[in-house]
Amino acid sequence: MIGTVTLNLALDVTYEVDQVVLGGSHRVDAIRQRAGGKGVNVARVASTLGHQVLVLGFVGGVTGELVAEELFDAGLTALLTPIAGETRRTVAIVNGADGDATIFNEAGPSVTSDEWRAFLDRMPWGRLGVLACSGSLPPGLPADAYAELAVRARHHDVLTVIDTGGDALTAAAKAGAVVRSNAAELRDALGDTTVEEGARQLVQLGATAAVITDGSRGMVAASHKGVWRALPVEKVSGNPTGAGDACTAVVAAAVAEAPEPDWTVVLKSAVAASAAAVLTPVAGDIDLGAYRRWQPQVAVN
């Protein structure tokens, strides 16, 4: 089973409008609301690809109740830790003129040390094959919260995939996790560097492997065995907010099956899944037909 940790769960609200005009008034053509946060998106994609998932995170207030209800309605098993604060919302405004999305992310509720300990005490280690941790940390949690999860997971022989940035990224690498980020997050953590060199540095810090998305230039993976770059098959337009999460889902599934997977194969699937996610209107979905069509076409060097 893939456990997906979202420490900053959200209710994702998506508005579709004809065209976004700064300072203007907009008629909303369609609205969608569902449980979100990067880890939930990972869980949805992994489930779509046929894997068992368990959603883990914090919920609080009326918004938290809506999140829990939507996860149940979506058929996703969840083990959620209650907190006093109100679960956050995010708003994505999708521009019908070109398909681009403008995103507004609330910071999220503050989590106390007691609530964090309660979350750690409830981790069902015996049920997990891999733990995938994604997204921002809510106020109140230490910068090394993901690293702490990685260390605890290793004590229970559970592998960890952590998608984050900044200090949390380097801390996760030092804890021995498989780390995930995009090129901007990588440079924010390590300074001015190429994606290949930055991925290699994360492995040198202690990461089992590093997988970095690089926008239109594709994706890079590094382990102690080498560095690989996968090239995108074709340019796609749509909603890019779930592309990185689709990548994390593929990486987590691969690591669950083999601690040292064939990164050439993993990158082919990850690039195809990321592109297929862009074609869907909301994060957490992928176009399975496009995924299956593109996967064998991805070139890896």
N, C-alpha and C positions, 0 to 999 in steps of 0.2 A: 504494500500500500504506500502511496505517496502522500505524506503529510504536508500540507501547504500552510505556512505560517504567514498571517497578515496582521502585524501588530497594530496597524493603523487602518482597520477596516473602515469601509465607507458605504454610503448609499450613493450610487452613481446615477446622476440624472443627465440624460442626453436630450438636447433640443435640436430639431432640424428646422432650419430657416432657409428662405430663398437665397439671401445674401446678407452677410454681416456688414453693417455700416456703423462705424464708430460714432457714438453719440446719437444714433437713430433709434426708432421704435420698430420692433420686429414682431411679425405674426409667426407663431410657432406652428409649423405644419404637422409635426409629430413629436411626441414626448415618450421617453422610455425611462423606467426606474428599476434598478436592480442592485443587488449586493455587489460591491466592488472593492477595490484595493488590488494591488498587483498579485498577491497570493491567491485571491479568489479567481482572478483571470487565469492564473496558472492551473488551478484546479479544474476550471471549466474546459480548458483546452486538453488537459491530460485525460479528463473523463471522456471527451469527444473522441480521443484517439484510443479509447478502450482500456484505460487504466483505472484501478480503484484509487479513490482519493478521500482524504479527511481534511476538512477545513478547520484551522485552528486560529484563534484570535480573541480580541476583546470586543465586547459590545456593551452599550450603555444607553439609557433613555429611550424615548419613543423611536428615534431613528434606529437604534440598535435592535428594537423589536421588529421593525420593518426589514432590516437586514437578515435577521434570523428566519423570519417567515419566508423571505424570498429564496434563501438557500434551501429551505425545506421544499418549497414549491418547485425548485429547479432540480430536485432529486440529488442534491449534494449533501453527504453526511457531514455534520459539523460538531465540534466540541468547543464551545465558546465560553470564555471566562467573563463574568459580569464585572463591570466597573461603575463607579459613581458618575463619571462624566458622560456627556452626550456624544454618541458616535457621529463622526463628521459626514459631510456631504461633499461630493464633487459635481461640477457642472461642465459638460462638454457641449459646445455649440457647433454643430456641423453645418458648414456653408454649402448650400446646394449648388452654387455656381461652380465650385471647383472641387468639392468634397473634402476640403481641409477642415480641421477642427481647432477651435479655440478652447483651452481648458482652464478652469478655475478650481484650485485645490485648497480646501480648508486645512488648517494645520492639524486638527484633531484634538481630542480631549487629553488632559494630563493623566498619566497613569502613576499611581503611588507605588512605593516599594512593596507594600503588602499585596497589592494587586498583581505585581510582577511575580512575586514568590508564589502566589496562588496559581498563576498560569504555569510556572515551571513545575509545580507539584502535580499538576493534572496531565502532564505530557504522557501519552500512552505509548511508551517506547517499544513495548513488546509487539505492537501492531504495525510498526513502521518499517519499511524497507529503505526509505530515504526521506529526508526532511528538506523541503524547499522553502526558503525564507525570502520574502520579497518586499520591497517598498520602503517607504520612509518610516522612521521611528517616531512615535508620538511623544509629546513633551513629557518629561519625567523619567524616561528610560535612559540608561547609560549608553554612551556611544558604542560600547562593546557588547550590547545586548545580543546581537546575532552571533558574535564570537562565543559568548557564554553558551548559547544554544548548541553551537558546533562542538564545543568541548564536552558538554553533557551528552550529546549524541554519540560521540566517539566512545564514551564510557559504556554505552549500551550497544556498541557495534552497529550504529546507524550512521550512514553516510549523509552529508549535508551539502546542499547547493544553495548558495546565498547570492541574491541579486540586490546589490546596494551600491553606494558610492561614498566618496569622502573618506573620513577616518574609519567609518564602519567597514569599508571595503578592505583597507589594509589590515584591520583587526581580524576580519574574517579569513584573510589569506594566512595570517600568522597562526590562526587556529586550525589550519589544515583543511578548510572547506574547498569545494569546487566553487569558484567565485564567478559572478556574472555582473557585467555592467555595460554601459555604452561608452563610446569614445570620449564624450565630454566628461562623464563621471570618472573615467580612468585618469584623465589629465588633471581633474580637480584633486584627485587623491595623490598623484605622483608627480605633477608638474608637466612641463612641456616635453612630450615624448611621442614617438610613433606608437601606433596601436600594437604592432608586433613586439616592440621592445617593452612596452608597458605590461603586456600580458606575460612576457618572460620574467619581468621583475616581480610580478605577483607570485609566480611559481617559485622564484628564488626566495621570497619572503616566507614560503611554506605552504602555499596553496597546492592542493592536489592537482588542480587544473584551473585555467582561466579561459572564459569564453566572452569575447567582447564584440558587441554589435557596432558596425562602423558605417551606418547610414547607407547611402547609395553605393558605397565601396564594398559592401558585403559584411563579412563576419570573420573573426580571427579566433582560433583556439590555440592554447599552449599547454603543454605538460612537460614533465621531465624528459619525454621522448622526442620533443620537437615543437615546431610552430607551424600552423596551417592557416591559410586564408581561403575562404569560400567566396565566390563571386556571384552576385545576383543574376537570376535568369533574365529578367526583364523589368523595366520600370513599371511600378504600379502606383495608382492614386487611390485615395480613400481615407479611412480613419486609421492613423498609425498608432493610436494609444495602446493597443494590445499586442503590437508586434514583438516587443521585447519579452513580454510574458509568454507568448507562444514559444519563443526560443527557450526560455527557462523550463517550460513544461517538457519539451523534447529532451533537454539536457538531463533533467531530473529522472525521466523515464529511462534514459540510457544508462545513467549511473546506478539506478536501482537494479538493472539487469546485469551489469558488469562494472566493478569498481574502476577498471581501466578500459573504457570502451574504445572502439575504433573511431577516432575523432574525424576521420574523413567521412565516415557514414553518418555520424552525429551531425556534422555541419551541413551535409546535404539535406537532412531532415529539418534542421533548425532554420536554415535559410528559406526553404520551401514553406514551412509553417508560418514564419514571420511574414512573408509576403502574402500568404493566403489569409492571414489575420487582417491585413490592411483592407482587403476587399469587403469585409463585413462591417455593418454600420455601428456595432458596439464592441468594446473590448471584451475579450473572453471567448469570442466565436472565431472559427476559421472556416474558410471555404474548402471543404474536403476534396472536391473535384480538382480545384487548382493545386492543392497540396500534393495530391497523388500525381498530377501531371508534371509538376515542376521538380519534384524530388529527384528523379533520375537525371535531370538536365543540369543540375548544379555542378559547376566545376570547382574542384578543390586543389590548391597548390600547396 
